[in-house]
């Protein structure tokens, strides 16, 4: 399967608590932290929820 690299580029301060929980569920711990995930509908849904806070790159 394809992999994506997700990097947090904007602060989660002021975000909704569900968006903060989504970042934690993705494994992103702090600003400029990157994680790699396989592309699944669940992961893409989570990325879509916090798309204003992250940058997504194909690996």
Secondary structure, 3 states (H helix, E strand, C coil): CCEEEEEECCCCCCCCHHHHHHHHHHCCCCCCCEEEEECCHHHHHHHHHCCCCEEEEEC
